[in-house]
Structure formats: structure tokens, C-alpha cells
Amino acid sequence: MEDEKIIALFWSRSEQAIAETAAKYGGLCRKIAGNILENEQDTEECLNDTYLGVWNSIPPAHPGVLRAYVCRIARNLAVKKYRSNTAAKRDCRSNCLLEELEGCIPAPVRQEVEAQMEMKELAGYLEKFLDSLGKRERAVFFRRYWLAQPLKEVGKACGVTEHHAAVILERSRKKLKKFLEERGIWI
């Protein structure tokens, strides 16, 4: 079913909207949440929460790209669940991902309004940065830092070795740091 028809089902409050969303994007959302959570029960819970989140936000929202909208909700919920699960114990996998990026993306400021403005500005710069990358570099970066895929999976999906994927990411992080510094954003 086309995205516009699914969105129309949400607007008419038809429960079929959830079934159509699950049929079309459930596998992708499961993969995203599973990569982050690495636990089937938590992944399933996250998936159900994703459908509820979409249901509660459409209307009033009318997403331009339903796939991105649903995946963002799934990813955000999975990250939230992951943080909740690991609040007391620190896990290397997520810390490794965060440590890889901490050398090029600044930590947010504590003040709420300022932080929101800075994050919007940073998001805009990240979009521009990703647009400046080649197709393969962008795919590797996206798979690693948005989908949270292990390097081996990233390499396989992008047609490179695990080591080459790591090299691409290292170079991309250096480029990102330089890109942000040129725009006045320092670590």
C-alpha cells in the first residue's frame, strides 16, 4: 500500500493503518531496534511502542516520508530503551559507537532552549556533511551510526571488507570534525 494511503488510514483512525505500517516497515524497524537492543523481547516491545507512537502522532503530524518517520520513532525508542537497560551497567557496544563519534560532535549545552537550537543547527550541518560524502562513504556512515550495524555487517552491505569500512569511518569522522570546525563548532 502507498504511504499516502497509510497516512490517510491513520488520519481516519483506522486500525488497519497499524497493520499496513507493520507489513510495509515492520521488518526494517525490527532490524533497526534489534541492532541497538540485541534482545528479541526488547525489540518486540520497541516495535509495539513504535506502532503506538506513530498512531499517537498521526494526526496531527503528516510526515512527508513515512518510512523515515516510522524508522526515526523506532530508533529513538530503541535508544531510549537501551539507555534505560544499561543505565547502571555500561555496555561496550554502544559506548564504542558513541566514543567513535565523540571526537567530532560536541556535547549539547545544558540550557534547554539553547540546546535545542544548537541541536537543530548541528542537525543541519550533519545533513550538509552527509550530502558532501560519496555514495559509499554515506552508506557506511549511515549504517554504522544510524542503523547501529556492526562493522562486519556494514562492510558486507556496502561491498567492502570490515577493515575497509573501519577506514572509511575513520576518514569520515576526521572530515566531519574539520567540516564542523570550519563552521565554528568545536569539541
N, C-alpha and C positions, 0 to 999 in steps of 0.2 A: 504494500500500500504506500502511496506517496506521502511524504512528510506533511504536506498541507492538509491532506485528508485526516491524518492522525491528529494534527493540531486542532482541526475542526471538531474532532471527536472529544478532545479534552475540553474545548470551549462549550460544547453541548453537554458536558459532564457525563458522557457515555463511558461505562466501564470497559467497553471494547477498546478504548484508547490505550489502556494499560496492556491489554493482550497484544495489540498491534505493535506497541513500543517494544514489548518483550520479544516478540517474534523477530522484529527487524534489528534491534540493537542490544538484545539481551546477551548474546554471545560476546560482543565487543566489551560491554560493560563488565561482564563476568571476568574477562581476561584482564582488564584494567584493575579491577578490585582484587583479583587473585594474585596479580603480580605484586601488589602492595601488601596485601594481608597474609598471603601464603597459608591460609587456613580456610578450608571449604565451608565450615559453618559460618565464620565471619563474612566470607564472601557472599554467601547466600543471604545473610541478614542485610548486608550492604546493598545487594541487588534489590531486595524488597523495599528498603528505605529509599533507594533511588527512584523506584516507580512511585512511591508515596510523595517524594519530593517533587517530582515532575507534576504529579496530579495536583499538589497544593500550590504550585507556582504558575500553572497554566490553567485558566486565566489567573492573574491579569497579564502575565508575560505572553508575548507572541514571538518565540525565537525565530531568528532568520534561518538558522541551520539547526534543525532538530538533533541531528547526530552529535554535533559539538555540544549542544546544550545538555543532552542526556549524559554524555560522557563526562562533561565537567562536573555535573552533580554526582555521578558515580565516583569519580576520582576524589572529589572533595570529601565525600562521606567516607571513603576508604582511608584517606589520610587521617581524618578525624578519628576514626575507629582505631587505626594503627597507633596514633599518638596516645589514645586512651589505654590501649592494651599494653603499651610499652612505657607508660609514664614512670613507673618505678624501676623498670629494668631497661637498660639501653641495648638496642639491637644493632649489630654491626652493619647489616644490610642497608637499613635506612640511613644510619649515620654516615656510611660510606658515600651514599648518594648526596647527602647534604654537605659532607666535607668536600666532595669534588667541586661543588658549586660555591662554597663559602669564600673561596679566594677571588671570586669575580662579581658576586652580587652582595650588596651591602645589607646589613640587618636593618629592619624597619625601626623608625623612631617611635618612642612610647606614646607620644601625644596622638590621640585618636584622629582628629581631623587632618593634621599634618601627615600622619602615617598613611591615611587613605589617599591623600593627594600624591604623596611620594610613590605609593604603590601603583597608582594609575599611570604616573609618568614613567615609572620603571617598566610597567607592562607595555607601554607604547614603544619604549626603546627596545625591549626584548623582541617585539614583533618586527621592528625595523631590522634588528640584528639578524633574526632568523630569515628574513627576506633577502638579506645580503649573502647568506650562505648558499653554497651549491646544493643541488638536489640531494646528493648522498649525505653530505655533512648535516643538512637539516633533518633528514630522516633518522640518522644516527642520534643526533641531539634530542629529537622529539621522542624517539623510542626509549632512550635511556632516562630522560628527565621528566617526561610527561607520562609515559606508559609504565615507567619503572621496570623496564625489562632488564634481565641480567645481560652482561656484555656478550656472552655466547649467543643468546637469542638475537640480540641487536645485530651482531655480525652476520649471523645466518640470514636474517631477514633482509639485510642490506647488501648481501653478496660480498662480504669481506670477512677476513679472519677476526677472531676475538681480539687479537693483538692490534690489528689494523683499526678496529673500532675504537679501542682504547686510545690509540694515537690520534685518531680523528677528534675524539672528545677532548683530549689534552690541548690540541691546537685550537679547537673551537672555544674552549674556556679562556685561553690566552687572548684570542681575538675578542671575545665578549668583554673581558676586563679592559682591554685597550679601547674598545668601542665605547664603553660606559665612561671611562676616564676622559675621553675626548669630549664627552657631553657633560662633564663636571660632576660625575657620580664616582665617588671614591669609596674604597673599602674602609 
